[in-house]
Structure formats: structure tokens, C-alpha cells
């Protein structure tokens, strides 16, 4: 779902990714759905019989795993990297250059701007939180307490726009 709470049109985003050269970034603050969107987009690309490799970075030391992923991905494939900002500047440059030279697309998540085109900018919002809560079983209650709109508004404000934090509040 986007910040309005509307279901994202994945095929259109995959078309847009192809239109911007096959590589792009999903940017936004913590808890705004970047990793979830990356997963669903990678599934959409994979459903088109295009090779997809997913990597989640935990630290800068993971750069070797990323380079191996790119090296093992067939030309025309897509390498999805969650937490792109964990790579240092030099490693990000190396990864971009290697992928480009081998004809591999990159789709990354990042908390800030990257040297890749922005595919999607994610933001938390009250409409997004309302839509997600509305999908939950017994969504009108939270441990026996009725959820009112003011509860959701307070949760998104107190969470600083971080939808994941809002669920914890």
C-alpha cells in the first residue's frame, strides 16, 4: 500500500523500473514499507521468469555476498539489496559498476538518496496505518479495547511516521 493506503500497482512499478534502465531505489524512513515493497516487487519480476537474487545487508562486511550475488546472476537479472546504505560509498560504487558492466539490474532500499534513480519514495501516514489496521482480523479491537480513529492518529504521531512503531504503541 502507498501512503494513501491504496494497494500499489506492482506491474506498473516493474514497467517503470524497466523504463528507468532496470535499476532503482525504494527510499524512505524506517518502518515505511520499503522492505515489504522490495519483496513484492522482486516476486513480480520473478513471476516474469526473470532471474532475481535477494540480499539483506546486516553490515558493511556483507559486500562480498553482494558481489557474489551479482556475479552469479544471469545477464538481464535483478539483484535486490535491502539496506543499501550499510555499504560504504566505495562499495556502493563498485556494486553499481559491476552490475552495470554485467547487465544486471539493481533494486535497493535506502533511508536516503542513492546514486540510483528513485523508483518509489515511501512515507508513513495515517491513511496507510488505517488501511493496514483495517486488514487485521478483529481490527476494531486491540486486546479487548476498541480502537478509535484518535488511537491510530496518536500512534502514527507518537511513532514519528514509522508505521512499524505505530503498531507497537
N, C-alpha and C positions, 0 to 999 in steps of 0.2 A: 504494500500500500504506500501511496505517496503521502506527503504532508497534509493533504486534504482528506486522507482516509480512503481514497479511491484506489481500487485494485490497479496495479501497474500493468501496462500492456507490454509484456515481455517480448513478443515478436517484433514490436516496433523498436524497442531498445536494441535488440540484436541487429536489426536493419541499420539503426543509427550507428552502432559500433562499427559495422562494416563500412558505412559511409564515411566515417572519420578515420579510416585507414586500418581498422582491425585492432587497435589498441586504445584503451581509455581508462579513466579513473572514476570510481564512485567515491565522492568526497563528502565529509560531514563529521560532526562531533560524535563523541561516544554515545552509544545507545540509540542511534537513529535509524538502524536497519541496514547499514552498509554490508555487513557480512551475510545477512539473510538475503539481500538482493543479489550479492555476488553468487551465492549458492544457486538461487533460482535462475539467474542468467546463464550460469555455467551449465545447468541442466537443459535449458532451452537450446543452447549451442550444441551440446552433446546429442540432443534429440535429432539434430540435423545431420547426424553421422559425421560430425567434425570432431577430431581428437581434442580432448580437454584434459588438462592436468591441473589439479588444485593444490596449492601450498599455503599453509598458515604459518606465518613467521612468529617466532617466540623471542628471537634476539638477532643481533647482527651476525652472529655465528651461523645462522641459517642460510647465508648467502650461497654456500656450496650446494645445498639442497635445491635452491632456486636455479642455479646454473645447470645442475644435472637435469632438472625438470625441463629446462629449455632445450638442452642438448638431446634429450630423449623424445621430445615432441616432434611429430612429423611436420614438415612444411605445411603451412595453412592451418595448423592447430592453434589452440588458445591456451595460454598458461595464466591461471587465475591466482593472484597473490593477495592474501589477506594480511593487512597491517604493513603495507608498503613502507611507511615512514620508519620502520625499525631498521631498514637497511640504511647505511650511511650514504652520503652523496656520491662517493666514488662507486660504491656497489650498485646504486640505482642506475648510474650512467652505464656501467659495464653491462648490467642486465638488459637495459633498453637497447644498447648497441648490438649485443649478442642476439637478442630476439629479432631485431630488425634485419640483421645480416642473414639469419637463418629462415626468414619468412614466417616467424611465429608472432601471433598477436599476444598482447598483454592486457589483462583486465585486473585492475588493482583496487584495493580500498585504502583510503588515506584520510587522516584527520585534517589535512591541509592541502594546499595546492601541490600539484606534481608537474613534471615536465611532459606529462601525457595530456591529451585532450580530456576535458571533463565530460563524462557521459551522463552522470547524474549527480546532483547535489542533494544530499539527504539532510532533512531537518526534522526534529521532533516537533509535535504540535498537539494541541488539544483535540482537533478533529481526528488525527491519527490515533491518539490514545483511545478516544471514544470508539472508533471503528474496531480497534483490536480488542478492547474490553467487550464490545458487543458480540464478538465471535466466541467468547468463552462460554462454556456450559454454566448455567445459573449465573449469567453475567450481571444480574441485578442485585446480587448479594456477594459479600465478601466475609466469609466465616460467620454467616448468620446476620450480618449487618447490611442493611440496604445501602447500595451505592447510589448517591445522588450526584447530579452534574457538578455541584460545588466540590465534591470529593475529587473528581477527576481533574478539575481545574487546579485545585490546590496541589495535587500530586505532580502535575506537569510543571507547575511553577516551582515547587519545592525541589523537584529533580533537575531544575535548570534546563528543561527541554529534553533531557535524557529519558526516553521512553522506558528503557530498561529499569532505570532508577525509580521512575514513577510507579512501576509495578511493585517495587519493594516498599514503597511508602504507605 
